[in-house]
Amino acid sequence: MIKKWFKLKRNNIAQVQFIIEGYEGMATVTTVDPHTAIIQISIIPDFLQEVINLLENLKNKYHLEEIEYYTANI
């Protein structure tokens, strides 16, 4: 799995998750931190380019900001 992390507005988490996971079997979305609105997208390597294209389209509408790596403060 290829993992990418994004920061976005909290009220957009469910919408982005619904859209990405609607492309069955390409990627999954996990909310890493609901308070700071950090999500992790786990991408199946065979679909990397398709998911990158999708994320580029979503970045503008949902203001996704890719971050290098995220670890939760546990």
C-alpha positions in Angstrom: 0.0 0.0 0.0 1.1 3.5 -0.8 0.1 6.0 2.0 -0.4 9.7 1.7 -1.6 12.1 4.3 -3.7 15.2 3.8 -5.0 18.1 5.9 -8.4 19.5 5.0 -11.4 21.2 6.6 -13.1 19.0 9.2 -16.5 19.3 7.5 -15.1 17.9 4.3 -13.7 14.6 5.7 -16.9 12.5 5.0 -17.4 13.9 1.5 -13.8 13.2 0.5 -13.9 9.7 2.0 -17.2 8.9 0.2 -15.8 10.1 -3.1 -12.5 8.2 -2.9 -13.9 5.0 -1.5 -16.6 5.2 -4.2 -13.9 4.0 -6.6 -14.2 0.5 -5.3 -10.9 -1.2 -4.6 -8.5 1.6 -5.5 -7.9 3.3 -2.1 -9.2 3.6 1.4 -9.5 6.6 3.6 -8.8 6.7 7.4 -9.4 9.6 9.6 -6.1 9.9 11.6 -7.1 12.9 13.7 -10.6 14.3 13.5 -9.8 17.4 15.5 -7.0 18.7 13.2 -8.7 17.0 10.1 -5.9 14.7 9.0 -6.7 11.8 6.8 -4.6 9.0 5.5 -5.2 7.6 2.0 -4.0 4.0 1.4 -3.6 3.4 -2.3 -3.4 0.1 -4.1 -0.1 0.4 -6.2 -1.8 -0.7 -9.4 -4.1 2.3 -9.2 -1.6 4.9 -8.1 -1.9 7.1 -11.2 -5.7 7.1 -11.2 -5.8 8.0 -7.5 -3.3 10.8 -8.0 -5.5 12.2 -10.8 -8.5 12.0 -8.6 -6.7 13.7 -5.7 -5.6 16.5 -8.0 -9.2 17.2 -8.9 -10.3 17.0 -5.2 -7.5 19.3 -4.0 -9.1 22.4 -5.6 -12.7 21.7 -4.5 -12.0 20.5 -0.9 -8.7 22.3 -0.2 -6.7 19.1 0.4 -3.2 19.9 1.6 -0.7 17.0 1.3 1.6 16.6 4.3 4.7 14.5 4.3 3.9 12.2 7.2 1.6 12.3 10.2 1.8 10.6 13.6 -0.9 11.0 16.1 0.0 12.4 19.5 -1.0 9.4 21.6 
